[in-house]
């Protein structure tokens, strides 16, 4: 039982949370190209998303972050300049599509880029009910750590149950459609068979009557 519960929680974490940790190399303003280093995740419309960024120490460097949404109408949710330590941003998606989180690390004027200049960046993306719960907990710092974890896990399980109920409803709808289609195909096949038999009988009777008029048969 404990093993099954652990597997369920593990699957939930994969489904609802994305996290990545990397070293972001610094470059001068002239060397910066494009949006920088980006990460993306598909999120449905009207879904709560919570992006948490932690930036390590680094001298003479400025880490900027841009969060935007791809789609028919691109939307920019946040542009944060010079992130220090932790940065949180929560928003609701406006359409189905990819959420992009891009980072740049710019050296101060007068410095030359080298492998010695970089800052460690830790990014975590929470989606759906989990994001709402974590956002609420962040606003209410008085909750004990164990209670925070319990509420997050409860929200994650609720999300899984909701998704399972949705898939169950979709399965029932598709099954009903399939059964209805099979029923229609059956009656159409019977009608086609009856029509062919009737046409064959009519042809036999017609030919028999024709040959009798021509006195070819008795």
PyMOL commands that set and color helices and strands:
alter all, ss='L'
color gray80, all
select helices_A, chain A and resi 2-16+129-139+145-213
alter helices_A, ss='H'
color red, helices_A
select strands_A, chain A and resi 17-25+37-43+48-55+61-69+75-80+85-92+97-107+118-127
alter strands_A, ss='S'
color yellow, strands_A
deselect
rebuild
show_as cartoon
